[in-house]
Amino acid sequence: MRNNIFILIMVSLLFTSCFDTSRPNFQYFPDMYESLAGEAYTESDAFSNGIEAQLPVQGSIPRGWEPYEYEDTNEGYELAKLELLSPLETNEYNVSRGKELYQIYCSVCHGDKGDGIGILAEREKFLGIPAYNDPSRIITEGSIYHVLMYGKNAMGSHSGQVNEEERWQIIQYVLQLKEELEQD
């Protein structure tokens, strides 16, 4: 019995003598405890110029983004005005969807009827918002699309808020408002 107690004490001393409370003795998959991952956008020795691998490939196009071939210039605007046509069929669904989007993004400035008297114009936050039936302005599908893409004058770009299909739906509704204003 005495030998058993002696052996038990010796074994317990043996195990506790190697124990370090600040760090575990044995790590199963040590990389899981001490990460080798680097911080994003920091310099790296893996590539010749530092962070090259973290930048997109030159000339690549982000997923879901369609290139727009008309430049953000007056010439690009005029070219889009003449050439650009809607790929969407004009139907009740597209016009009603365009109306919903118009009420969210456009009516605040342009008004519910497209007369340029939205709530921001009434409160004089923006002045000189043109009506869609203004005889000095000729608007087409292409010109509206170009303005939605890049913005014009005080109006900013809406390309980040509405995708390509939604832009064309808004255009269908705007052209309907234009016709209604011209009839009045």
C-alpha positions as CSV (number, residue, x, y, z in Angstrom):
1,M,0.0,0.0,0.0
2,R,2.9,2.3,0.8
3,N,4.4,1.6,-2.5
4,N,1.2,2.5,-4.3
5,I,1.0,5.9,-2.5
6,F,4.6,6.6,-3.2
7,I,4.1,5.8,-6.9
8,L,1.0,8.0,-7.0
9,I,2.9,10.9,-5.5
10,M,5.8,10.5,-7.9
11,V,3.5,10.3,-10.9
12,S,1.6,13.4,-9.8
13,L,4.9,15.3,-9.3
14,L,6.1,14.2,-12.6
15,F,3.0,15.5,-14.4
16,T,2.8,18.8,-12.5
17,S,6.5,19.6,-12.8
18,C,6.2,20.1,-16.5
19,F,2.9,22.0,-16.4
20,D,3.1,25.7,-17.3
21,T,0.0,27.7,-16.4
22,S,0.7,30.5,-18.9
23,R,0.7,28.2,-21.9
24,P,-0.7,24.8,-22.6
25,N,2.0,22.1,-23.0
26,F,0.5,20.4,-26.0
27,Q,-1.5,22.1,-28.7
28,Y,-3.6,20.1,-31.1
29,F,-3.4,22.1,-34.5
30,P,-1.3,25.0,-33.1
31,D,-2.2,27.2,-36.1
32,M,-5.7,27.3,-34.8
33,Y,-4.5,28.9,-31.6
34,E,-1.9,31.3,-33.1
35,S,-3.2,32.6,-36.4
36,L,-0.9,33.1,-39.3
37,A,-3.3,35.4,-41.2
38,G,-2.3,38.9,-42.0
39,E,-4.3,42.1,-41.9
40,A,-6.0,43.2,-45.0
41,Y,-4.3,45.9,-47.1
42,T,-1.0,45.7,-45.3
43,E,2.4,45.3,-47.0
44,S,3.4,41.8,-47.8
45,D,6.6,40.1,-48.8
46,A,4.7,37.6,-50.9
47,F,4.5,40.0,-53.9
48,S,7.0,42.2,-55.4
49,N,5.1,45.5,-55.0
50,G,3.5,44.9,-51.6
51,I,-0.3,44.6,-51.8
52,E,-0.7,43.7,-55.5
53,A,-2.6,40.5,-54.9
54,Q,-5.3,42.3,-52.9
55,L,-6.2,44.7,-55.8
56,P,-8.6,43.5,-58.6
57,V,-7.0,42.6,-61.8
58,Q,-6.7,45.6,-64.1
59,G,-9.6,45.7,-66.6
60,S,-11.8,43.3,-64.6
61,I,-15.5,44.0,-64.2
62,P,-17.2,43.6,-60.9
63,R,-19.9,40.9,-60.7
64,G,-23.3,42.2,-61.7
65,W,-22.0,45.4,-63.2
66,E,-22.6,46.0,-66.9
67,P,-20.3,48.4,-68.8
68,Y,-21.9,51.5,-70.1
69,E,-20.4,52.6,-73.3
70,Y,-21.4,56.3,-73.3
71,E,-18.9,58.7,-71.7
72,D,-19.8,61.2,-69.0
73,T,-19.6,64.2,-71.3
74,N,-22.0,66.4,-73.2
75,E,-21.0,64.4,-76.4
76,G,-21.8,61.2,-74.6
77,Y,-25.1,62.6,-73.4
78,E,-26.1,63.7,-77.0
79,L,-25.0,60.3,-78.4
80,A,-27.0,58.4,-75.8
81,K,-30.0,60.7,-76.5
82,L,-29.9,59.7,-80.2
83,E,-28.9,56.1,-80.1
84,L,-29.8,54.4,-76.8
85,L,-33.1,52.5,-76.7
86,S,-34.8,50.5,-74.0
87,P,-34.3,46.7,-74.2
88,L,-37.5,46.2,-72.1
89,E,-40.9,45.7,-73.5
90,T,-43.3,48.5,-72.6
91,N,-46.0,46.8,-70.6
92,E,-48.2,47.3,-67.5
93,Y,-45.8,45.5,-65.2
94,N,-42.8,47.6,-66.2
95,V,-44.7,50.9,-66.0
96,S,-46.2,50.0,-62.6
97,R,-42.8,49.0,-61.3
98,G,-41.3,52.2,-62.7
99,K,-44.0,54.2,-60.9
100,E,-43.0,52.6,-57.6
101,L,-39.4,53.3,-58.2
102,Y,-40.1,56.9,-59.4
103,Q,-42.1,57.6,-56.2
104,I,-39.1,56.4,-54.1
105,Y,-36.2,58.1,-56.0
106,C,-37.6,60.8,-58.3
107,S,-40.8,62.4,-57.1
108,V,-39.1,64.1,-54.2
109,C,-37.6,66.5,-56.7
110,H,-39.5,66.1,-59.9
111,G,-43.0,65.9,-58.4
112,D,-45.6,63.2,-58.6
113,K,-46.7,64.4,-62.0
114,G,-43.3,65.2,-63.4
115,D,-43.9,68.9,-63.4
116,G,-40.8,69.8,-61.4
117,I,-42.7,70.6,-58.2
118,G,-41.6,68.0,-55.8
119,I,-41.5,68.5,-52.0
120,L,-37.8,69.7,-52.2
121,A,-38.8,72.3,-54.8
122,E,-41.8,73.4,-52.7
123,R,-39.4,73.9,-49.7
124,E,-37.0,75.7,-52.0
125,K,-34.1,73.2,-51.3
126,F,-33.6,72.9,-55.1
127,L,-34.8,75.4,-57.5
128,G,-35.1,75.2,-61.3
129,I,-36.1,71.5,-61.5
130,P,-37.4,71.1,-65.1
131,A,-40.7,69.7,-66.0
132,Y,-40.8,66.8,-68.4
133,N,-42.9,68.7,-70.9
134,D,-40.6,71.7,-71.0
135,P,-40.5,72.7,-74.7
136,S,-36.8,73.8,-74.5
137,R,-35.8,70.2,-73.5
138,I,-36.1,67.1,-75.7
139,I,-36.0,64.0,-73.5
140,T,-35.6,60.5,-74.9
141,E,-35.1,57.1,-73.4
142,G,-31.4,57.5,-73.9
143,S,-31.1,60.9,-72.4
144,I,-33.0,59.9,-69.3
145,Y,-30.9,56.7,-68.9
146,H,-27.7,58.8,-69.3
147,V,-28.8,61.2,-66.6
148,L,-29.7,58.3,-64.3
149,M,-26.2,56.8,-64.9
150,Y,-24.1,59.9,-64.4
151,G,-26.4,62.7,-63.2
152,K,-26.7,66.1,-64.7
153,N,-26.4,69.6,-63.2
154,A,-27.7,69.4,-59.6
155,M,-29.0,65.9,-60.0
156,G,-26.6,63.2,-58.9
157,S,-26.1,59.8,-60.3
158,H,-28.6,57.1,-59.4
159,S,-26.6,54.2,-60.8
160,G,-25.8,53.0,-57.3
161,Q,-29.4,53.0,-56.2
162,V,-31.2,51.4,-59.2
163,N,-29.9,48.6,-61.4
164,E,-30.2,48.6,-65.2
165,E,-33.6,47.0,-65.4
166,E,-35.0,49.4,-62.8
167,R,-33.6,52.4,-64.7
168,W,-35.5,51.3,-67.8
169,Q,-38.7,50.8,-65.8
170,I,-38.4,54.3,-64.4
171,I,-37.8,55.6,-67.9
172,Q,-41.1,54.0,-69.1
173,Y,-43.0,55.7,-66.3
174,V,-41.3,59.1,-66.9
175,L,-42.2,59.0,-70.6
176,Q,-45.8,58.2,-69.6
177,L,-45.8,61.2,-67.3
178,K,-44.4,63.3,-70.2
179,E,-47.2,62.3,-72.4
180,E,-49.8,63.1,-69.7
181,L,-48.3,66.6,-69.1
182,E,-48.3,67.3,-72.9
183,Q,-52.0,66.4,-73.1
184,D,-52.9,68.9,-70.3
